[in-house]
């Protein structure tokens, strides 16, 4: 059987920085400040600087970051929040957790990102926020979104849970909206050794509110003026993330090199490819392709001992949990088609270019038979 090409590989990259990670963990153990404390503050400072934004609040997941960002802006019952149907369910879960109503807008076919014209059409007097999703590692077209938000007096919260290190017109994801939410799930471009997340913002009031709400709404020690949450990022994860942050740009460059090889090899085939939009720096958290014959593609990859994934085959409005939105199949045709036909190919910093070539050979064989 051919050499196994995994869909994702955490072990190889971890081995290369194991000594630094062990030292960081040991420092936390020696200091015994396991919750909040100096390690978290140091990571928050480093990550804010990296994202080119004044403030960062570490939390325990990307879902918590989205929820807490909404809550910090006072968004809740009676409010509407616009986002897209082709995202991980957590984006929409966070809106519901805040008590608001999710309103979905379809996406552009060329990059699978929010269609600003359709977002504009979805605005009502109850709209309080837009959550553009930087899907797969590419930022949305943020300037027109921010202009739209300014015109209607609404908040823009970037879902940057897949966008670590990506840029839009030279500016980092995390600094493009009023606030942003990041996930540090282990498989992300910047991943913890467990759960983790963060909010970045340039608004000092939102920063102070989010920092208090994550810690049971203690604006003052032992004084709880409202209901808060246990959304803290623990010091061990913060220390690990701080080490890994120093490698993020290098790892993203390697992802981009692999993506370029995929695109060069597959250009001219019938596959939809995740091309980089003008003015953007895509960091390829995931490398999906659109396959008219998805069954044949996945069977061929499996037979060739090549890992693959799906991101995400069922759009939010067709999930049983969101049947109450009342949106039937066909409501968002572009997102539905992209998700239905999508197959994610191996993508991680240590992926060898010759392995990319072998994946493309298999895909080319399927394309020629179609």
C-alpha positions as CSV (number, residue, x, y, z in Angstrom):
1,X,0.0,0.0,0.0
2,X,1.2,3.6,-0.7
3,X,2.6,5.7,2.0
4,X,-0.2,7.2,4.2
5,X,-0.7,10.9,3.7
6,X,-2.6,12.1,6.8
7,X,-5.3,14.7,6.6
8,X,-3.6,16.5,9.5
9,X,-0.5,15.9,11.6
10,X,-0.1,17.4,15.0
11,X,2.8,15.1,16.2
12,X,5.5,16.2,13.8
13,X,5.2,19.9,14.6
14,X,4.9,19.4,18.3
15,X,8.1,17.3,18.4
16,X,10.1,20.2,16.9
17,X,9.2,22.6,19.7
18,X,8.7,20.1,22.5
19,X,11.6,21.4,24.6
20,X,10.2,25.0,24.5
21,X,6.7,23.7,25.3
22,X,8.0,21.7,28.3
23,X,9.9,24.7,29.6
24,X,6.8,26.9,29.4
25,X,4.6,24.3,31.1
26,X,7.3,23.9,33.8
27,X,7.3,27.6,34.4
28,X,3.5,27.6,35.0
29,X,3.8,24.6,37.4
30,X,6.6,26.3,39.3
31,X,4.6,29.5,39.6
32,X,1.3,27.8,40.5
33,X,-0.8,30.6,38.9
34,X,-2.9,28.2,37.0
35,X,-5.9,30.6,36.4
36,X,-5.5,34.1,35.2
37,X,-2.1,35.6,36.3
38,X,1.1,36.6,34.5
39,X,1.3,33.9,31.8
40,X,-2.2,34.7,30.5
41,X,-1.5,38.5,30.6
42,X,1.8,37.9,28.7
43,X,0.0,35.9,26.0
44,X,-2.8,38.4,25.7
45,X,-0.2,41.2,25.3
46,X,1.7,39.2,22.6
47,X,-1.4,38.2,20.7
48,X,-2.8,41.7,20.7
49,X,0.5,43.0,19.3
50,X,0.5,40.3,16.7
51,X,-3.0,41.1,15.6
52,X,-2.2,44.8,15.6
53,X,-4.9,45.7,18.0
54,X,-4.8,47.3,21.4
55,X,-6.6,44.7,23.5
56,X,-6.9,40.9,23.8
57,X,-9.0,38.8,26.3
58,X,-8.2,35.1,26.5
59,X,-11.2,32.8,26.9
60,X,-11.7,29.1,26.9
61,X,-12.9,28.5,23.3
62,X,-13.8,30.2,20.1
63,X,-17.5,29.7,20.8
64,X,-17.0,31.5,24.1
65,X,-15.2,34.3,22.3
66,X,-18.1,34.9,19.9
67,X,-20.7,34.7,22.7
68,X,-18.7,37.0,25.0
69,X,-18.1,39.5,22.2
70,X,-21.8,39.7,21.5
71,X,-22.6,40.0,25.2
72,X,-20.0,42.7,25.7
73,X,-21.8,44.8,23.2
74,X,-25.1,44.3,25.0
75,X,-26.6,42.2,22.1
76,X,-29.4,40.0,23.3
77,X,-33.1,39.3,23.1
78,X,-35.0,41.2,20.3
79,X,-31.8,41.8,18.4
80,X,-30.7,40.3,15.0
81,X,-27.2,39.3,14.0
82,X,-26.3,38.6,10.3
83,X,-23.9,35.8,9.4
84,X,-23.5,33.0,6.8
85,X,-24.9,29.5,6.5
86,X,-21.6,27.9,5.5
87,X,-19.8,28.0,8.8
88,X,-19.2,25.8,11.8
89,X,-22.4,25.7,13.8
90,X,-20.6,27.5,16.7
91,X,-20.9,30.9,14.9
92,X,-24.7,30.6,15.0
93,X,-24.8,28.9,18.4
94,X,-23.1,32.0,19.9
95,X,-25.8,34.3,18.5
96,X,-28.5,32.1,20.1
97,X,-26.6,31.8,23.3
98,X,-26.6,35.6,23.5
99,X,-30.4,35.6,23.1
100,X,-30.4,37.1,19.6
101,X,-31.9,35.9,16.4
102,X,-29.5,34.6,13.6
103,X,-30.2,36.0,10.1
104,X,-28.3,34.3,7.3
105,X,-27.0,35.8,4.1
106,X,-25.6,33.7,1.2
107,X,-22.0,33.9,0.1
108,X,-20.0,34.6,-3.0
109,X,-19.2,31.7,-5.3
110,X,-15.6,32.7,-6.0
111,X,-14.4,32.7,-2.4
112,X,-17.2,31.2,-0.2
113,X,-17.3,34.4,1.9
114,X,-20.2,36.7,2.8
115,X,-21.9,38.5,-0.1
116,X,-22.0,42.1,1.1
117,X,-25.0,43.0,-1.1
118,X,-27.0,40.1,0.4
119,X,-25.9,41.1,3.9
120,X,-27.1,44.7,3.1
121,X,-30.5,43.3,2.0
122,X,-30.8,41.3,5.2
123,X,-30.6,44.4,7.5
124,X,-33.7,45.4,9.4
125,X,-34.3,47.9,12.2
126,X,-33.5,45.0,14.7
127,X,-30.1,44.3,13.2
128,X,-27.4,45.0,15.8
129,X,-24.3,43.1,14.4
130,X,-22.8,41.3,11.5
131,X,-20.4,38.4,11.9
132,X,-18.4,37.9,8.8
133,X,-16.6,34.6,8.8
134,X,-13.0,34.4,7.6
135,X,-13.7,30.9,6.4
136,X,-10.8,28.5,5.7
137,X,-8.2,31.2,6.6
138,X,-9.2,34.0,4.1
139,X,-10.5,37.4,5.4
140,X,-13.8,38.7,4.1
141,X,-14.0,41.9,2.0
142,X,-14.1,44.1,5.2
143,X,-14.1,47.7,3.9
144,X,-17.6,47.5,2.4
145,X,-18.8,45.6,5.5
146,X,-17.4,48.3,7.8
147,X,-19.0,51.0,5.6
148,X,-22.3,49.2,5.8
149,X,-22.0,48.9,9.5
150,X,-21.2,52.6,9.9
151,X,-24.2,53.6,7.8
152,X,-26.6,51.5,9.9
153,X,-25.0,51.9,13.3
154,X,-24.2,48.2,13.8
155,X,-21.3,46.2,15.2
156,X,-18.9,44.1,13.2
157,X,-17.5,41.1,15.0
158,X,-15.0,39.1,12.9
159,X,-15.3,35.3,13.2
160,X,-11.6,34.8,12.8
161,X,-11.6,31.3,14.3
162,X,-9.8,30.1,11.2
163,X,-8.0,33.3,10.3
164,X,-4.9,33.5,12.5
165,X,-2.3,35.6,10.7
166,X,-4.3,36.3,7.6
167,X,-4.3,39.9,6.3
168,X,-6.7,42.2,4.3
169,X,-5.1,45.1,2.5
170,X,-2.0,44.7,4.8
171,X,-4.0,44.6,8.0
172,X,-4.2,41.6,10.3
173,X,-7.4,39.7,10.9
174,X,-8.5,40.6,14.4
175,X,-8.0,44.3,13.7
176,X,-10.5,44.7,10.9
177,X,-13.8,44.9,12.7
178,X,-15.0,46.4,16.0
179,X,-14.0,43.1,17.7
180,X,-12.9,39.6,16.6
181,X,-13.2,36.1,18.0
182,X,-10.4,33.5,17.6
183,X,-10.4,29.8,18.4
184,X,-7.2,28.0,19.5
185,X,-8.6,24.4,19.0
186,X,-5.6,22.1,18.6
187,X,-6.0,21.8,14.8
188,X,-6.1,25.6,14.2
189,X,-3.1,27.4,12.6
190,X,-2.4,28.6,16.2
191,X,-3.6,25.7,18.4
192,X,-3.6,25.0,22.1
193,X,-3.1,21.6,23.8
194,X,-6.9,21.6,24.5
195,X,-9.6,24.3,24.2
196,X,-8.8,28.0,24.0
197,X,-10.0,31.2,22.4
198,X,-9.6,35.0,22.5
199,X,-11.3,38.3,21.7
200,X,-9.4,41.1,20.2
201,X,-10.7,44.7,20.1
202,X,-9.7,48.3,19.8
203,X,-12.6,49.4,22.1
204,X,-11.4,49.8,25.7
205,X,-14.9,49.6,27.1
206,X,-15.5,46.2,25.4
207,X,-12.2,45.0,26.5
208,X,-12.9,45.8,30.2
209,X,-16.4,44.3,29.9
210,X,-15.3,41.1,28.3
211,X,-12.4,40.7,30.8
212,X,-14.9,41.0,33.7
213,X,-17.7,38.9,32.1
214,X,-15.3,35.9,31.5
215,X,-14.6,35.8,35.2
216,X,-18.2,35.8,36.6
217,X,-18.7,39.5,35.9
218,X,-16.2,40.6,38.6
219,X,-15.8,44.2,37.6
220,X,-14.5,44.5,41.2
221,X,-13.2,41.6,43.2
222,X,-16.0,39.7,44.9
223,X,-18.7,42.1,43.5
224,X,-20.9,40.6,40.8
225,X,-23.2,43.3,39.4
226,X,-24.7,41.0,36.8
227,X,-24.6,37.4,35.6
228,X,-21.2,36.5,34.1
229,X,-19.5,33.4,32.7
230,X,-16.7,31.0,33.5
231,X,-14.9,31.6,30.2
232,X,-11.3,32.0,31.4
233,X,-8.3,30.8,29.4
234,X,-6.1,28.8,31.8
235,X,-2.4,29.7,32.2
236,X,-1.1,26.4,30.9
237,X,-2.8,26.9,27.5
238,X,-1.7,30.6,27.4
239,X,1.9,29.6,28.0
240,X,1.8,26.9,25.3
241,X,0.1,29.4,22.9
242,X,2.8,32.0,23.6
243,X,5.5,29.6,22.5
244,X,3.6,28.6,19.4
245,X,2.8,32.2,18.4
246,X,6.4,32.7,17.7
247,X,6.2,30.1,14.9
248,X,2.8,31.1,13.4
249,X,4.1,33.1,10.5
250,X,6.6,30.4,9.5
251,X,3.9,27.8,9.7
252,X,1.5,29.9,7.7
253,X,4.2,30.4,5.0
254,X,4.5,26.6,4.7
255,X,0.7,26.2,4.4
256,X,0.7,28.8,1.7
257,X,3.5,27.0,-0.2
258,X,1.5,23.8,-0.1
259,X,-1.7,25.6,-1.2
260,X,0.2,27.1,-4.1
261,X,1.4,23.7,-5.2
262,X,-2.2,22.4,-5.0
263,X,-3.5,25.3,-7.1
264,X,-0.7,25.1,-9.7
265,X,-1.3,21.4,-10.1
266,X,-5.1,21.5,-10.2
267,X,-5.6,24.7,-12.3
268,X,-7.5,23.9,-15.4
269,X,-9.4,21.0,-13.9
270,X,-13.1,21.0,-13.0
271,X,-12.5,21.4,-9.3
272,X,-13.5,24.6,-7.5
273,X,-10.3,25.9,-5.8
274,X,-9.9,28.2,-2.8
275,X,-8.1,31.0,-4.6
276,X,-6.7,34.0,-2.8
277,X,-8.8,37.2,-3.2
278,X,-7.3,40.5,-4.3
279,X,-5.7,42.3,-1.3
280,X,-5.9,39.2,0.9
281,X,-3.2,36.9,2.4
282,X,-4.9,33.5,2.8
283,X,-3.4,31.3,5.5
284,X,-5.2,28.1,4.4
285,X,-6.4,26.7,7.7
286,X,-8.3,24.2,5.4
287,X,-7.8,23.5,1.7
288,X,-11.2,22.5,0.3
289,X,-12.0,21.8,-3.3
290,X,-15.4,21.6,-4.9
291,X,-16.0,18.2,-6.6
292,X,-19.0,17.7,-8.9
293,X,-18.4,13.9,-8.3
294,X,-17.7,13.9,-4.6
295,X,-18.2,10.2,-4.1
296,X,-15.7,9.3,-6.8
297,X,-13.1,11.7,-5.3
298,X,-13.4,10.5,-1.8
299,X,-13.3,6.9,-2.9
300,X,-10.1,7.5,-4.9
301,X,-8.4,9.4,-2.0
302,X,-9.3,6.6,0.4
303,X,-8.0,3.9,-2.0
304,X,-4.8,5.8,-2.3
305,X,-4.3,6.0,1.5
306,X,-4.8,9.8,1.5
307,X,-6.7,11.4,4.4
308,X,-9.5,13.9,3.6
309,X,-12.3,15.8,5.5
310,X,-15.5,17.8,5.1
311,X,-16.0,21.4,6.1
312,X,-19.0,21.5,6.4
313,X,-21.3,19.2,4.5
314,X,-24.6,20.4,6.0
315,X,-25.2,24.2,6.2
316,X,-26.5,25.7,9.4
317,X,-30.1,26.3,8.2
318,X,-30.5,22.6,7.3
319,X,-29.2,21.4,10.7
320,X,-32.0,20.0,12.9
321,X,-31.1,22.4,15.7
322,X,-31.9,25.3,13.5
323,X,-35.0,24.1,11.7
324,X,-36.9,26.8,13.6
325,X,-35.3,29.4,11.3
326,X,-37.7,28.2,8.6
327,X,-35.2,28.1,5.8
328,X,-35.6,25.1,3.5
329,X,-33.1,23.6,1.1
330,X,-32.6,26.1,-1.8
331,X,-32.7,29.2,0.5
332,X,-29.0,29.8,0.1
333,X,-28.1,28.1,-3.1
334,X,-24.4,29.2,-3.4
335,X,-23.5,28.1,0.1
336,X,-25.4,24.9,-0.2
337,X,-23.7,23.9,-3.5
338,X,-20.2,24.7,-2.1
339,X,-20.8,22.7,1.0
340,X,-22.4,19.8,-0.7
341,X,-19.5,19.4,-3.1
342,X,-16.7,20.3,-0.8
343,X,-13.8,17.9,0.1
344,X,-10.9,19.1,2.3
345,X,-7.5,17.9,1.3
346,X,-4.4,17.3,3.6
347,X,-3.1,20.7,4.9
348,X,-0.6,21.3,7.7
349,X,2.8,23.0,7.9
350,X,4.8,19.8,7.6
351,X,3.0,18.6,4.5
352,X,5.6,17.7,1.9
353,X,5.2,19.1,-1.5
354,X,5.8,15.7,-3.1
355,X,2.8,14.5,-1.1
356,X,0.8,17.3,-2.5
357,X,1.8,16.2,-6.0
358,X,0.6,12.7,-5.2
359,X,-2.8,13.9,-4.0
360,X,-3.1,16.0,-7.1
361,X,-2.2,12.9,-9.3
362,X,-5.1,11.0,-7.7
363,X,-7.5,14.0,-8.2
364,X,-6.3,14.4,-11.8
365,X,-7.1,10.8,-12.5
366,X,-10.7,11.3,-11.3
367,X,-11.1,14.5,-13.3
368,X,-9.9,12.8,-16.5
369,X,-12.5,10.0,-16.1
370,X,-15.4,12.4,-15.5
